[in-house]
């Protein structure tokens, strides 16, 4: 099911959403030169993403199921089909050290999974032929509340 990622209203009074535009000569990420990802007031289809299970062998059966907290997933940009990606190369700026986020599917060169689907007769147009790498893995995290803090009124 498609979703949007929004900035917490406590951090900004603007209704900002994670947005990505298909790669073109005029719009690309500054460091990696891949498909740009940014926060925008835009409310178009460019703000829609989908989370899929990290392990390809279980994606089909996990489709539509709730995503448990702290579980690694791959987040696909709905319009372009590319995965949300971040390299582990820090770059310093006026705000400190940051990491660039872009849309780029970093995949292995192995095609083992597609052969498994062909053999089992479960090959569909949604079957991914290559496994994404760790730069495409994301997780939704939740703050654990202290039991004493949660019981205070």
C-alpha positions as CSV (number, residue, x, y, z in Angstrom):
1,X,0.0,0.0,0.0
2,X,1.5,3.4,-1.0
3,X,2.3,5.9,1.8
4,X,4.0,9.3,2.2
5,X,6.7,10.3,4.7
6,X,6.0,13.6,6.4
7,X,7.9,15.9,8.7
8,X,6.7,15.8,12.3
9,X,4.5,19.0,12.8
10,X,6.5,19.7,16.0
11,X,9.6,20.2,13.8
12,X,8.1,22.4,11.1
13,X,4.9,24.3,10.6
14,X,5.1,23.5,6.9
15,X,3.4,20.3,5.5
16,X,6.6,18.8,4.1
17,X,6.7,15.4,2.5
18,X,9.5,13.2,1.1
19,X,9.5,13.7,-2.6
20,X,11.5,12.3,-5.5
21,X,11.5,13.2,-9.2
22,X,12.6,10.9,-12.0
23,X,16.2,11.4,-12.9
24,X,16.8,14.0,-15.6
25,X,19.6,16.4,-16.7
26,X,18.1,19.3,-14.7
27,X,17.3,17.4,-11.4
28,X,19.6,15.1,-9.7
29,X,21.3,14.7,-6.3
30,X,24.3,16.9,-5.8
31,X,26.8,14.4,-4.4
32,X,26.0,11.0,-6.1
33,X,24.2,12.4,-9.2
34,X,21.4,9.9,-8.8
35,X,17.6,10.5,-8.6
36,X,17.0,13.4,-6.2
37,X,15.1,13.0,-2.9
38,X,14.0,16.1,-1.0
39,X,11.4,17.5,1.4
40,X,8.7,19.5,-0.4
41,X,5.2,20.9,0.0
42,X,4.2,18.9,-3.1
43,X,1.3,16.5,-2.7
44,X,1.5,14.7,-6.0
45,X,2.3,11.1,-7.0
46,X,6.0,12.0,-6.6
47,X,5.5,11.7,-2.8
48,X,4.3,8.1,-2.9
49,X,6.5,5.3,-1.7
50,X,6.0,1.5,-1.0
51,X,7.7,-0.6,1.6
52,X,8.5,-4.2,0.7
53,X,10.0,-7.0,2.7
54,X,13.8,-7.1,2.6
55,X,14.1,-10.8,1.7
56,X,12.9,-11.4,-1.9
57,X,11.8,-15.0,-1.2
58,X,9.2,-13.7,1.3
59,X,8.0,-10.5,-0.4
60,X,5.0,-11.9,-2.2
61,X,3.6,-13.6,0.9
62,X,4.3,-10.5,3.1
63,X,2.6,-8.1,0.7
64,X,-0.2,-6.1,2.5
65,X,0.9,-7.3,5.9
66,X,1.8,-4.8,8.7
67,X,5.4,-3.9,9.0
68,X,6.8,-4.7,12.4
69,X,8.8,-1.9,14.1
70,X,12.6,-2.3,13.7
71,X,12.3,-4.6,10.7
72,X,14.5,-3.8,7.7
73,X,12.5,-3.1,4.5
74,X,13.2,-1.7,1.0
75,X,11.3,1.5,0.2
76,X,10.4,1.9,-3.4
77,X,9.5,5.2,-5.0
78,X,6.1,4.4,-6.6
79,X,6.5,6.6,-9.7
80,X,10.0,5.7,-10.8
81,X,10.3,2.2,-9.2
82,X,13.7,3.0,-7.8
83,X,14.6,2.2,-4.2
84,X,15.4,4.8,-1.5
85,X,19.2,4.7,-1.1
86,X,21.9,6.1,1.2
87,X,25.6,5.6,1.0
88,X,27.7,5.5,4.1
89,X,29.9,8.3,2.9
90,X,29.5,11.3,5.2
91,X,29.9,14.8,3.9
92,X,30.3,17.8,6.1
93,X,28.3,21.0,5.7
94,X,27.2,24.0,7.8
95,X,25.0,21.8,10.0
96,X,27.5,19.1,10.7
97,X,28.1,15.7,9.1
98,X,25.2,14.4,6.9
99,X,24.5,11.5,4.6
100,X,22.8,12.0,1.2
101,X,19.6,10.1,0.4
102,X,18.7,9.4,-3.2
103,X,16.7,7.0,-5.2
104,X,18.9,4.3,-6.7
105,X,18.5,0.5,-6.6
106,X,21.8,-1.0,-5.6
107,X,21.5,-4.6,-6.6
108,X,23.8,-7.6,-6.7
109,X,24.8,-9.1,-10.1
110,X,23.5,-12.5,-9.1
111,X,20.2,-13.8,-10.6
112,X,19.7,-16.7,-8.2
113,X,16.3,-15.5,-7.0
114,X,14.8,-15.3,-10.5
115,X,15.9,-18.9,-11.2
116,X,14.1,-20.0,-8.0
117,X,10.9,-18.3,-9.1
118,X,11.1,-19.9,-12.6
119,X,11.6,-23.3,-11.2
120,X,8.7,-23.0,-8.7
121,X,6.4,-21.5,-11.4
122,X,5.8,-18.3,-9.3
123,X,7.5,-15.8,-11.7
124,X,5.4,-12.6,-12.0
125,X,6.0,-9.1,-13.3
126,X,6.5,-8.1,-9.7
127,X,9.3,-10.6,-9.1
128,X,12.6,-8.9,-8.6
129,X,15.5,-10.4,-10.5
130,X,18.2,-9.0,-8.3
131,X,18.6,-8.6,-4.5
132,X,19.0,-5.1,-3.2
133,X,22.1,-4.3,-1.1
134,X,22.4,-2.8,2.3
135,X,22.3,0.8,1.0
136,X,18.6,0.2,0.2
137,X,17.7,-1.2,3.6
138,X,15.6,1.0,5.9
139,X,13.7,0.5,9.2
140,X,10.8,2.3,10.9
141,X,12.0,2.8,14.5
142,X,10.0,3.6,17.6
143,X,11.1,5.1,20.9
144,X,10.8,2.7,23.8
145,X,9.1,4.5,26.7
146,X,10.4,3.8,30.2
147,X,7.7,2.0,32.2
148,X,7.9,4.5,35.0
149,X,7.6,7.4,32.6
150,X,4.6,5.9,30.8
151,X,2.7,5.4,34.0
152,X,2.9,9.1,35.2
153,X,-0.2,11.2,34.8
